[in-house]
Structure formats: structure tokens, C-alpha cells
Amino acid sequence: MRTIDLNADLGEGVTDDPGLLALVTSANVACGYHAGDEEVMRAVCFEAAARGVVVGAQVSYDDRDGFGRRHLDVPFDTLREQVAHQVGMLDEIARAAGTRVSYLKPHGALYNRVVHDEEQARAVLSGSGDLPVLGLPGSVLLELAAALGRETHQEGFPDRAYTPEGRLVPRDQAGAVHHEPSVIAARALDLARSGQVASVCVHGDSPGAVRNAAEVRRTLESAGLTLRSFT
């Protein structure tokens, strides 16, 4: 029986974290640079540990005002140190909660930047030790990580539109984000059945995040897939 991971962004102070943690198998936890703080990280990690949800570090540019979605030019050494700080801080909190950071996933503008920017991708990898990496298929980040012997996993976004090149359509363009749960769930099933991704992501900052994740999980399980973390 095929397995698939369901991940979502947690600790951003936007939606119902406990509600999402009851549905997902992996949690991308904000590390304070685009959202969240130590108290929020601690609450998410304790709940994740109690539910057996795998914790990942969702690292970002230092951009709380822009929710990590503004395009910034950050020097290599600075970005490497920022990533290391985020991973280290979350891992300390996670271990105190009885779990640990099990993978790395960039957020927002940084996620999209390391799809094609080798220098920024190398900085992210340099600052994150040997953690497995979750990212967009065909991204420079995953290619470099694999070349370094790092474990890599590809994900798909059922609630986002794609360009013909397989990149995410920018959020400021019409139709970039899908909102209807049934549409999102159907797209998640197509991604899972494609065999090209190990995980599907439902964005946690959507007002309907819990509803969307619930519909995705129900649809995947009804189709005979087992939900399990990729790590």
C-alpha cells in the first residue's frame, strides 16, 4: 500500500495549530524569523510529540513584517548563521518536548529563492547540518543536498497553482492559490498517485487550513493511501 506524508506550516500564529496537528504527519514549525516565538514553538513541539507528528524546521529570511515573503538579498555568511540559529533554537525546544528536528524546509521567499539560486541554497544547507531536506522537485536546493549526501524529499502543493516549468505561481497573480477544499483534495490525490512526491503540503496560514487538511486526509485515506511521515 502506497504511503504519503501530509505536511503543514505550524507555529505562525495564524490558524489552529492543535487542529492541524490532529491531521498532519509532519509539521513545518516556524522558527521565529517570519512568525512565531519560543513559547509558540514549545507548544507546537509538545503537541506534536504527544501526537507522534514529525517536527521540521521551517527556516526563513529575517522578515517578520513581511511574513518571510519579501525578496531579500542576504549575504551568504549571514544567511548561514540565521539558518543555524533557527534550527538550533527549534531543536533545543523540540528535544525538551520529547521530540527533535527531523528535517529542514525553507519558507516563503527563501523557499522560492533556493529553487534556482545556488549561493542561497548553499547557505541554507551549510547552516542546517546534515538534516534531511524537503523541497520543490527540480530545485537547486535538493540537487545540492543530494550531491552532499543529504537525504532529500520532494513535495507538492495541492493548494497552489504551478507554472509550465513546475514552479509555484507567485501569490500576487490571479489563481495562484486554491481555496475550495474539494479542489485541493483532488489535486492532493493526483500528486500522491503521481509517485513524484513524498509529501503534500497544505498551507497553514489559510483561514480554511484545518478544513482543507481534513478534506485532503479523508480523500487520501479513502483512496487507500496510508499517511505516514517521509522521514
Summary of the structure (lengths in Angstrom):
residues: 231
radius of gyration: 16.1
end to end distance: 17.3
largest distance: 47.0
contacts: 843
relative contact order: 0.19
helix: 39%
strand: 19%
